Amino acid sequence: MKIIDKPNRKDWQTILQRPTQTVNDIESSVNTIFDSVKMNGDVAISKFTKQFDKVNLNTFLVSQNEIEIAINTISNELKEAITLAKSNIEKFHNAQQTDAVFVETTKGVQCWQEKRPIKKVGLYIPGGTAPLFSTVLMLAIPANIAGCKEIVMCSPPDKNGEINSAILYAANLCGVTKIYKVGGIQAIAGMTFGTESIPKVSKIFGPGNQFVTVAKQLATKFGVAIDMPAGPSELLVFADDSANAAFVASDLLSQAEHGVDSQVLLVSTSKEIIESVKSELQKQLSELTRKEIATQAISNSRFIYVENKEVALELINEYAPEHFIICSENEVYFIDNIDNAGSVFIGNYTPESAGDYASGTNHTLPTNGFSKAYSGVNLDSFLKSITFQKISKVGLQNIGGAIETMAEAEGLQAHKNAVSIRLKEINN
């Protein structure tokens, strides 16, 4: 970890740089796999599954028997925990439903907006060192509430050709319609183009490593939408003298253990807190089962001392963290003025892991500074807004002249004529 004392603004960009490869470093690999899957379908999927996941599969689709085995494998304690999380996530996302918007903009001109579900969506669930069954809840629950008809899920198989039982249990519980043992770039390519086994979807959701993130961005070139660029996890904590150093250290480590390319930052107006957190971090790190992963991630961390909360907020908005924890006696200042963050956690007793699992908010969030422009996954992510209008004769008389004038000014005669011909019929 590196402690930085009152950094100059001209150095902020360097200090806040993420420990990720550039798109150029990754894009050639992604393009190669995309081209192969587009041309060769399941044959290419099999090839890359063997190459990257070290397993030969005869079929990618998870059978009902495999799901039943997974259901019986999961402990009752874990089932109860998942049920609690599911309930809270459902409550929060159900509350996001909105009514149709209707307005008569001018007498005789009726306009309204209604939402429709995206019919076919694809969910990517990371496996690897941490099988994220919680992400199944975060994606499948709002997809079902939205009314998506087909929910396709891909997750990488282990060396035995199986998907983690908790992932399968959560997927079955939350209404996923088809589950495939496919991971990485090839999974995104499969859902982008469709293969003999994997359906083509309209929108792809879910986090992943740097390769998955670039693959999702490439998918947009082929007419498939994505939720957001969501790559390696990151966390920024602001802590002043009111913070509990042990709590702060535990939060930093909770994100550091995600992966070696995760990044955690501490911004503080207190040098004492920085030193205390540093000490706690080393103490807690030694007790972690994923110590090696967390240690590598911590090497990308920054402890940044700033002179006041105003500078802190400016730096935090510049970084635009995925997760932002506020441990400050001035928490209202940060709540009111934060512009760029995926999800915000307030106070000493609000750990980031609550949002990861069971508080109810969604944990699929924009990383790498994309919270400056993107929202995290929510109910609207699975919906489209369609506008409608109906104009009466009186309505067209009220706005027709303006349309004719504007169309003529733009040189679009046919646009003007589409109104003029109707007005002539009405006037006659």
N, C-alpha and C positions, 0 to 999 in steps of 0.2 A: 504494500500500500504506500501511497505517496501523500505527504502532507504539504499543502500549498498555502502559503500565507499571503493574503490580500493580493491576488493575482491582478495584473494589469489587464484592462479590457481588451487590449490588442492581442492578448494571449489566450483569451477565452476559447476561441475556436479550437486551438490546439489542445488545451486542457480538457475540453469537453468531447473530444473525438472518441467515437465508439471503437471497440477492439474488433471490428469486423473487416472482412475482406471487401474490396470494392466490387461493384457489379461486374466490371471488366474481368476480374480474376475468376469469376464464377460462370459468366454468361456463356462461354464457349462450351463448357461441360453440359450446361442446361440445354443449349441448342442442339447438341449432338443427341442427347437422350430424347428430346422432343421430336426431332426428325425421325428417329428410329421408331418410336411408338406410333407416330402418325403413319408411317409406311408399313410397319409390320405388326401392329396391334399386340395381341397376347404373346406372340413369340418374343417381341422385344421386352415386354413386361417380365416374362420368365427369365430372360437373359440377365436383366438388371437386378432382379430379385436374387438370383444366384450370385451375381457379382457383389452386391452390396450387403445383402442379408444372409448370405452363405447358406441358402436353402433351396432345394428343388421342389416346386409345387406342381401338382397335376391340375389343381383347380384353385382359383383365388377366392371364390365365394364361400363365406362361412356358412356351414350347414346348421339346420335347426338342432341337430344332435349336439353339435359343438356348443351351441348356446345353452342348451339344457345342462350340459356338463358344467359349464361355467357358473350357471345359477346355483347349482348344488355345491360348487367349490367355495363360494364366497361365504365368509363367516356371517352369522346373524348380526354381530356388532358392526361390521362394515356395511351390511345392508341397511341397518337402522341409521347409520351416519349418512349414507347416500340418500336415504328417504328424507331426512331432515333437510339436507342441502337442496334436494329437488323441490321440496315444498317452498323454501324461501326464494329460490330462483324463479319458480312459477309465480309466486306472489308479486315479485318485483317486476317481472316482464309482463304479466297480465295487466298490471297497473299502467303500462305504457300504451295500451290500446286507446285509440282516439276515434271519435265519430267523424262522419263525412262532413266536409265543409261546404256550405251552400250560401250563395250570395246573389242577389239581383243587382248587378253592377249599374244598370240603367233600366228604366221601365221597359219591360219586354225582353231583357237580355239576362238569362239565367245561366250562372256558372257554378259548377261544383266540382269537388275533388273527392275521389274514393280510392281506397287502398285495396290492392289485390295481392295475394301471395305469389311469390316466385314458385312455379310449379315443381321444378326439379333442382335441388341443391346438393352440393357435395361437401362433406365434412372431412377435414384432414386431422387425424388424431396422432400426435407424436407417440412413438414407442421408445425404443432405445433404452437408455439407462434409467429413464423415469417414465413409465407408461402413464400418460395423463388421462385417466378415466374421468377426472373432474371436467376436462374440456368437452367430453361427450355431453355432460349435463348442460354446459354453457352454450352449446350450439344446437343440440337436438331439441331442448325444451322450447326456446323461442321459435325454432322452425315449426314445431307442432302447433304452438299457440297461433302463429301467423297463418297456418293452414296449408303449408307446403305439402303437396301430394306425394312426392317421392324424395326421400332423404337417403342419399347414398353416402356411405362412410368408408374411408380407406385408412388403414393403420398398418405399420410394418410388422411382419411376422418375426418371431424369435427363431433361433437355430433349429427348433423342433417343428417349425412351420405353424406355430400357433400364435394367436393374439392373447394378450393378458386377459385373464378371466374377469377382472373388474371392469375392463373396457367393454367386454362383451355383455356383461350384466347390465351396465349403465345404458348401453346402446339398445338393448332389448327393452329395458324399463322405460326409456324415453321415446320409443316409437321409431327408431331407425329402420328403414325398410330393407336395405341391403348392406351387408358388411363385406368388405374385401380385404384380403391379406396382402396389401400392397403399400409400400412406403416410399418416401423420398420423392425425388424429381419424377420418377416413373409414375407415381400415383397421381400427381398433379397433371402430368401429360395424359394419362389414361382418362381422367375426368374431363380434360379439355377436348380431346378428339373423339373419345369413345373407342372401345375395342370390341372384340367378339364377346367379352365377358363384362366389361365395365361400361356403364352407360355414360354418355356425354351429358354434362349438367350445364345449367345456365349461370350458376355462381358458385364459387369455391370459398369455403370458410376454413379458418383454423390456423394456429401458429405452427412454426417449424424452425429448423435451423436456417443458416444463411442460404443454403442451396434451395430449400423449399420456398423461402421468401422470394428469391429471384425467379424461381419456376412459376410462382403465382403471378408475378408481374409480367412474365412472358406470356402467360395464358391470356392476358387481356388483349394481346395482339391477334388472337384467334377468336375474338367475339365472346369470350367468357369473362364475366365480371368476378371481382374478388371483394372480400370484406375490407381488407386493408393490407398494407405490408406489415406483417407481424413476425419479426425475427427473434433473435436471442433476447432473453429477458433482461430487464434493467430496473433499477430502483434508485430513487434519490430521496434522502431524508434531510429535512431541515430540523435542527435541534438547537435549542438554546439552553440556558441553565436550568430551566424547568423540566428538562427531559430526564428520563431514566436511562443511564448509559447501557445497562444490561439489556433493556428492551430494544434500544437502538441497534446494538450489536447483533441481537438475535434476528432483527428484521433484515439487516444487511446480509447476514449469512443465509437467511431463508431464500434470497434470490441468488446469491453466489453459488449455492449448491445445484442450481438448475443445470448449469453447463459451464465449460471452461471459457466460452465466449460471452458469458453474462457479464454485466457491469453494475457496480453499486457505487453510489456517491454519498458522502456526508457533507452537507454545507452547514456551517455553524458560525454564530457570533461569539462563541465561547471556546477559548483555547483549552479550558479545563475539561469541557465536555469531550472535545476531540481526543484528549489524552486518555480520558476515562473509557471512551468507546474503544479506542485502540487497544487498551489493556484487556477489556472484556472480550473483544473480538478474538484475541489470541487464546484466551482461556476457553471460550466456547468452541472455537475451531478445533481444538485438540480432541474434543468429545464427539465430533460428527462422524457418522459412518461414511459420508461422502466427502471426507476431509481433503482428498487429493484434488477433486473437482473444484471444491470451494476455494482451496488455496490458489489454484491457477486463476480463478475468477477474481479473487481478491488482489492479485497482482495487477489487475486492470482498474483497480478502485482508486478513488481520489478522496482525500479528506481536505476540504477547502475552507479556510478561515476567511471571513469577510467582516468588514467593520460595522455593518448595520443591516437591519432587515430589508431596507430598500434595495441595497446592492444584492443581497441574497435573492430577493424575488426576481430582480432583473436577470441574474445569472440562471436561475431555475427556469424562467420562461424561455431563455435562450436555449437551454438544454432540451426542454420539452420532454420530460420523463414519461415513460410508460406508467410507472407507479410513483406516486409522490406522497410521502408521509410527513405530516406536520406535527412536531412535538414542540410547541411554543406557547408561552403565555400570551403571545400576540396572534393566536391562531386565526382570529376573525380577519386580521389584515391579509393573511395569506389566502384564506377562503375567498374573500371578496375580490382579490386582485390576481389570482392565478389565471392565466389565459391558456397555457399550453401544458396539458397533462392528460394521460389516458384515464386514470382513476386516482382519487385523492382519499387519503386515510388520515383521520383527524384525532389527535390526542394519544396519550401514553397507552391507552388500553384498546387501541384499534390496530392490531397487527395486519400487515399486508396479506398474510396467509388467510385471514378471514374472508377477504375478497376472492382469494384463489379457490375457496371451497364452499363456504356455507352462509355468508351474510345475505346473499341474494343478488348482488351486482355481478356483472359479467367480467370474466377475467381475460377474455380475448381482446387485446388492446394494441394500439399502434405503438411501435417501437422506433428506434433510430431517428427520433426527432419528428416523426410523422404525426404526432399529436398536435402539431401546429395547424394541421389541416384535416385530420381524420378523427372520427369518433371511434370509441370501442364498439364491439358488437352489441346491438340492442334489437328490440323487436322490429323496428323499421328496417333493419338490415335485411330482413327476409321478406319485405313487402315492396311493392311498386306503387307509386301514386299516379293515378290516371285522372286527367281533367276532362270534364264534360261541359258542353254548352248547348243551350237551346234558345233560339231567337224567334220571337213572333214577328208578325208584319210590323207592328208598332215599334218593336225593338230595332228592326232593321232600318226603319225610317229615322229612328233616333241616332243611330251611329253610322248609317250608310254614307252620309256625306263626308264624314271624317275619314272613313276607309278609302273612299274614292280619291280624296285629296292626297292622302299619304301614298297610296299606290301609284298615282300619277307622278308624284314627286320622286319616287324611286324608279320610275320608268317601267313599271310592270303593268302593262295595259290589260292583260288578261285578268290580273287580280282586280283591277277596277271594274272590268266588264262583268265579273261574277256578281258584283253588287248592283251595278247599273241595270242589268237585265232584270233583276228581281224588283228593284225599285220602280222600274217602268211598268212592270206587270201590276204591282200594288197600286200605283197611281192611276192606272187605266181602269 
